[in-house]
């Protein structure tokens, strides 16, 4: 059909748990001419809960997806491709896009994957060993206080193991008739699913047949030879902090970095970093006392174990930061749809790097700050966590009076190790409500009815209220919003 895309219908599906599954229908005068799907997953969800979403996508698209994005290798974005595999097997896909990080032939990508894979394996092995030891010694130690402390440590290790299973993606697939499938299995499936498999780089602008009049901007993940921005998992100046501390309260201790994890993995030899490791006779003498039954409870390693969750979360944040983040722009109106997956601070910050901005401009595109300023739809990053939406580099630049926000969140399914009280983040949520003027939709609630949101919507003009009402609808297992360009 000739002409440009004049509207895009965006569906956010309920997959039975915390997870992302989106379908975009690009339309010309009410006729869909291009279909785009982004991720399909949920944490510890099931085939029974994911399959209805996959089936609706199959029915709506007549089994034809023009573009499928696998944003990053996490269970909450991928498990559906394992759990609803029979439905996805019926779909035809033209192109699959992933980030450059998933390209096995890319030297820099291989470096990232090798380091991540090594850390994941080492940490998983260590945590399982700690868990076994903690289970035996929970009731041991001098006095009730020590027993309580050990119980706490044991709980921390258990939650850490849950996080590591989330990293592997093995937890959701244990009941599959076809056997256990992991996140890696889902990524391999997607890589073979399309007629074309393309790994995208930041700074690209793509146009697609059937989606005339729409520019696809590749924002992230960042690509630096030293991995500088990829390593910035949490930047304090870009985060909506979990809580504000008073001047009299000590600042929260920083979470361990990936380098810290390497030091923590030296167990049973020394509580200190590698340059201080003992050897030979000195090591034997030290271990005799340090590992002796009467003194073992005092080992400083126990303090690291209290931070077990932080160690596992450091790996989670790294993979979140590899998210394929994109923006869609209507060329005629300039309206933008922002889809950042689970990008963390460094990913957001990198969109503003001169080389990325200049690459957009050379291709006839807009600068990043213009794209954000014109955003009329925001898929809220990482289920509205405090570090999934950048402040200065992100939300504070979204100034369109027409902004609508969709949050893929089922709060009572947030894992304990993620700190459920932080979803949605207390200091972020009001900002999103304010920016979107109350037009905020959650998977578990639909259009939110918080007092602040009601108050914001009440201030909308009659025209704006009607426009939103006409554009928003709900289905059996999804919420939909139509962006008119």
Secondary structure as GFF3:
##gff-version 3
##sequence-region A 1 485
A	DSSP	beta_strand	7	13	.	.	.	ID=ss1
A	DSSP	beta_strand	21	28	.	.	.	ID=ss2
A	DSSP	beta_strand	31	40	.	.	.	ID=ss3
A	DSSP	alpha_helix	47	61	.	.	.	ID=ss4
A	DSSP	beta_strand	64	69	.	.	.	ID=ss5
A	DSSP	alpha_helix	75	83	.	.	.	ID=ss6
A	DSSP	alpha_helix	85	88	.	.	.	ID=ss7
A	DSSP	beta_strand	92	99	.	.	.	ID=ss8
A	DSSP	three_ten_helix	100	102	.	.	.	ID=ss9
A	DSSP	alpha_helix	107	137	.	.	.	ID=ss10
A	DSSP	alpha_helix	143	168	.	.	.	ID=ss11
A	DSSP	three_ten_helix	171	173	.	.	.	ID=ss12
A	DSSP	alpha_helix	183	193	.	.	.	ID=ss13
A	DSSP	beta_strand	194	200	.	.	.	ID=ss14
A	DSSP	beta_strand	205	206	.	.	.	ID=ss15
A	DSSP	beta_strand	214	220	.	.	.	ID=ss16
A	DSSP	three_ten_helix	236	238	.	.	.	ID=ss17
A	DSSP	alpha_helix	258	264	.	.	.	ID=ss18
A	DSSP	three_ten_helix	274	276	.	.	.	ID=ss19
A	DSSP	alpha_helix	280	290	.	.	.	ID=ss20
A	DSSP	three_ten_helix	296	298	.	.	.	ID=ss21
A	DSSP	alpha_helix	301	305	.	.	.	ID=ss22
A	DSSP	alpha_helix	308	320	.	.	.	ID=ss23
A	DSSP	beta_strand	325	330	.	.	.	ID=ss24
A	DSSP	beta_strand	336	339	.	.	.	ID=ss25
A	DSSP	alpha_helix	345	350	.	.	.	ID=ss26
A	DSSP	alpha_helix	354	362	.	.	.	ID=ss27
A	DSSP	alpha_helix	368	373	.	.	.	ID=ss28
A	DSSP	beta_strand	375	379	.	.	.	ID=ss29
A	DSSP	three_ten_helix	381	384	.	.	.	ID=ss30
A	DSSP	three_ten_helix	395	397	.	.	.	ID=ss31
A	DSSP	beta_strand	404	407	.	.	.	ID=ss32
A	DSSP	three_ten_helix	411	413	.	.	.	ID=ss33
A	DSSP	three_ten_helix	416	418	.	.	.	ID=ss34
A	DSSP	three_ten_helix	420	422	.	.	.	ID=ss35
A	DSSP	alpha_helix	426	435	.	.	.	ID=ss36
A	DSSP	beta_strand	440	442	.	.	.	ID=ss37
A	DSSP	beta_strand	446	447	.	.	.	ID=ss38
A	DSSP	alpha_helix	451	458	.	.	.	ID=ss39
A	DSSP	alpha_helix	462	471	.	.	.	ID=ss40
A	DSSP	beta_strand	472	474	.	.	.	ID=ss41
A	DSSP	beta_strand	478	484	.	.	.	ID=ss42
###
